[in-house]
Amino acid sequence: MVEKVNGKYELDAINYGEIEKKMFYFNTTLRTSWNTEDYNFLHYIPGYDSSIECVMEYNIIKNYYEYLHNIKDKNRIIQKMFDMAFFNEKLAHNTFINCNYNTMIRTIKKFEKRKDDNIVQKLKLWKEISKLNIELSAKTQKEIIIKSGKEILGQDRVNRSIKYLEKYITDRTFIKIEL
């Protein structure tokens, strides 16, 4: 931290050991003891689950809407998060997937030129595992949203979610980037 003392700026000494201890405590004690079962409703929002990161993000957004917009209805807050997440997913997720796969393809081609079949096979396997992981995640989220998402999200948001998630269940998302 920088402080101005007698007209001059001075740096405080940073105790990295203390910071490391706090992060270790958070990751090994607080993080593992936090009960996230009450947050299963986050699965209704594309890209969210009941992990500690998603729960923390939900609480930040909930506090924002409660204090700055006086929105205290949990379902309304979830709908707001859905709208934000849906916008962000459309904006960034497809770009991320294409970037990731294009990097894989360039790397595979590079090693094919070097005639390193062992690495090429591993990279092709990595590509297929990534694709299956995205598809499996989308299928699971689709099932959760269909089961009871309508009650919280409303039919319009459910329809948008299903349509969007189905892109990741089929190969359409990956047509532009297949080998």
C-alpha positions as CSV (number, residue, x, y, z in Angstrom):
1,M,0.0,0.0,0.0
2,V,1.2,3.5,-0.8
3,E,0.9,6.3,1.8
4,K,1.8,9.9,1.7
5,V,4.0,10.8,4.7
6,N,5.4,14.3,5.1
7,G,4.8,15.1,1.4
8,K,6.5,11.9,0.2
9,Y,5.0,8.7,-0.9
10,E,6.2,5.6,1.0
11,L,5.5,2.0,0.3
12,D,4.2,-0.2,3.2
13,A,6.0,-3.5,3.5
14,I,3.7,-6.3,2.3
15,N,3.6,-9.4,4.4
16,Y,3.2,-12.1,1.8
17,G,3.3,-14.9,4.4
18,E,0.3,-13.4,6.2
19,I,-1.6,-13.2,2.9
20,E,-0.7,-16.7,2.1
21,K,-1.9,-17.9,5.5
22,K,-5.3,-16.2,5.0
23,M,-5.7,-17.7,1.5
24,F,-4.7,-21.1,2.8
25,Y,-7.3,-20.8,5.6
26,F,-10.0,-19.7,3.2
27,N,-9.2,-22.6,0.7
28,T,-8.8,-25.4,3.3
29,T,-11.3,-24.4,6.0
30,L,-13.9,-21.8,5.0
31,R,-14.3,-23.1,1.4
32,T,-14.7,-26.7,2.4
33,S,-17.1,-26.0,5.2
34,W,-19.5,-23.7,3.3
35,N,-22.8,-25.5,2.7
36,T,-23.9,-24.7,-0.8
37,E,-26.8,-27.2,-0.9
38,D,-29.3,-24.3,-0.3
39,Y,-28.1,-22.8,-3.6
40,N,-29.1,-25.6,-6.0
41,F,-31.5,-23.1,-7.7
42,L,-28.4,-21.5,-9.3
43,H,-28.4,-24.5,-11.8
44,Y,-31.3,-22.7,-13.5
45,I,-28.9,-20.0,-14.8
46,P,-26.8,-21.0,-17.8
47,G,-23.2,-21.3,-16.7
48,Y,-23.9,-21.5,-13.0
49,D,-24.0,-24.3,-10.4
50,S,-23.9,-24.5,-6.6
51,S,-20.1,-24.2,-6.4
52,I,-18.6,-21.8,-3.9
53,E,-17.7,-19.3,-6.6
54,C,-21.2,-19.2,-8.0
55,V,-22.7,-18.9,-4.6
56,M,-20.4,-16.0,-3.7
57,E,-21.2,-14.3,-7.0
58,Y,-24.9,-14.8,-6.4
59,N,-24.6,-13.2,-2.9
60,I,-22.8,-10.2,-4.4
61,I,-25.4,-9.7,-7.1
62,K,-28.2,-10.3,-4.6
63,N,-26.8,-7.6,-2.2
64,Y,-26.5,-5.2,-5.2
65,Y,-30.2,-5.7,-6.2
66,E,-31.4,-5.6,-2.6
67,Y,-29.6,-2.4,-1.5
68,L,-29.5,-0.4,-4.7
69,H,-32.7,-1.4,-6.4
70,N,-34.8,-2.6,-3.4
71,I,-35.4,-5.9,-5.1
72,K,-35.7,-8.5,-2.4
73,D,-37.7,-11.3,-4.2
74,K,-35.3,-14.2,-4.7
75,N,-37.0,-15.3,-7.9
76,R,-36.7,-11.8,-9.4
77,I,-33.0,-11.7,-8.5
78,I,-32.5,-15.1,-10.1
79,Q,-34.3,-13.8,-13.3
80,K,-32.0,-10.7,-13.3
81,M,-28.9,-13.0,-13.0
82,F,-30.3,-15.2,-15.7
83,D,-30.6,-12.2,-18.1
84,M,-27.1,-11.1,-17.3
85,A,-25.7,-14.6,-17.6
86,F,-27.5,-15.2,-20.9
87,F,-26.2,-12.0,-22.3
88,N,-22.6,-12.8,-21.2
89,E,-22.8,-16.4,-22.4
90,K,-23.9,-15.2,-25.9
91,L,-21.2,-12.6,-25.9
92,A,-18.2,-14.5,-24.6
93,H,-18.8,-18.3,-24.4
94,N,-18.9,-19.0,-28.1
95,T,-15.8,-16.9,-28.6
96,F,-14.0,-18.8,-25.8
97,I,-14.9,-22.2,-27.3
98,N,-13.8,-21.2,-30.8
99,C,-10.6,-19.7,-29.4
100,N,-9.8,-22.8,-27.4
101,Y,-10.5,-25.2,-30.3
102,N,-8.6,-23.0,-32.8
103,T,-5.6,-23.1,-30.5
104,M,-5.9,-26.9,-30.3
105,I,-6.2,-27.2,-34.1
106,R,-3.1,-25.0,-34.7
107,T,-1.2,-27.0,-32.1
108,I,-2.2,-30.3,-33.7
109,K,-1.2,-29.1,-37.1
110,K,2.2,-27.9,-35.8
111,F,2.9,-31.4,-34.3
112,E,1.6,-33.2,-37.4
113,K,4.3,-31.2,-39.4
114,R,6.9,-32.4,-36.9
115,K,5.6,-36.0,-37.4
116,D,5.1,-36.4,-33.6
117,D,2.1,-38.8,-33.7
118,N,2.2,-39.4,-29.9
119,I,1.5,-35.7,-29.1
120,V,-1.0,-35.4,-32.0
121,Q,-3.0,-38.3,-30.7
122,K,-3.0,-36.8,-27.2
123,L,-4.1,-33.4,-28.5
124,K,-6.9,-35.0,-30.5
125,L,-8.0,-36.8,-27.4
126,W,-7.9,-33.5,-25.5
127,K,-10.1,-31.9,-28.2
128,E,-12.7,-34.7,-28.0
129,I,-12.7,-34.6,-24.2
130,S,-13.3,-30.9,-24.2
131,K,-16.1,-31.2,-26.7
132,L,-17.8,-34.0,-24.6
133,N,-17.4,-32.0,-21.4
134,I,-19.2,-29.0,-22.9
135,E,-22.0,-31.3,-24.3
136,L,-22.4,-33.2,-21.0
137,S,-22.6,-29.9,-19.0
138,A,-25.2,-28.5,-21.4
139,K,-27.3,-31.7,-21.3
140,T,-27.3,-31.7,-17.5
141,Q,-28.2,-28.1,-17.3
142,K,-31.0,-28.5,-19.8
143,E,-32.5,-31.4,-17.8
144,I,-32.5,-29.2,-14.6
145,I,-34.0,-26.2,-16.4
146,I,-36.7,-28.3,-18.0
147,K,-37.6,-30.0,-14.7
148,S,-38.4,-27.0,-12.7
149,G,-36.9,-23.8,-14.2
150,K,-40.2,-22.5,-15.5
151,E,-41.5,-21.8,-11.9
152,I,-38.6,-19.4,-11.3
153,L,-37.4,-18.2,-14.7
154,G,-40.7,-18.1,-16.6
155,Q,-41.4,-19.8,-19.9
156,D,-39.7,-17.2,-22.1
157,R,-36.3,-17.6,-20.3
158,V,-36.6,-21.4,-20.2
159,N,-37.2,-21.4,-24.0
160,R,-34.2,-19.2,-24.6
161,S,-32.1,-21.4,-22.3
162,I,-33.1,-24.6,-24.0
163,K,-32.5,-23.2,-27.4
164,Y,-29.1,-21.9,-26.4
165,L,-28.0,-25.1,-24.6
166,E,-29.0,-27.3,-27.5
167,K,-26.2,-25.7,-29.5
168,Y,-23.8,-27.3,-27.2
169,I,-25.5,-30.7,-27.2
170,T,-25.1,-31.0,-31.0
171,D,-22.1,-30.6,-33.2
172,R,-23.3,-27.3,-34.7
173,T,-21.2,-25.3,-32.3
174,F,-18.0,-27.0,-33.6
175,I,-18.6,-27.1,-37.3
176,K,-16.4,-24.1,-38.1
177,I,-13.5,-25.5,-36.1
178,E,-13.4,-29.2,-36.9
179,L,-10.2,-30.7,-38.4
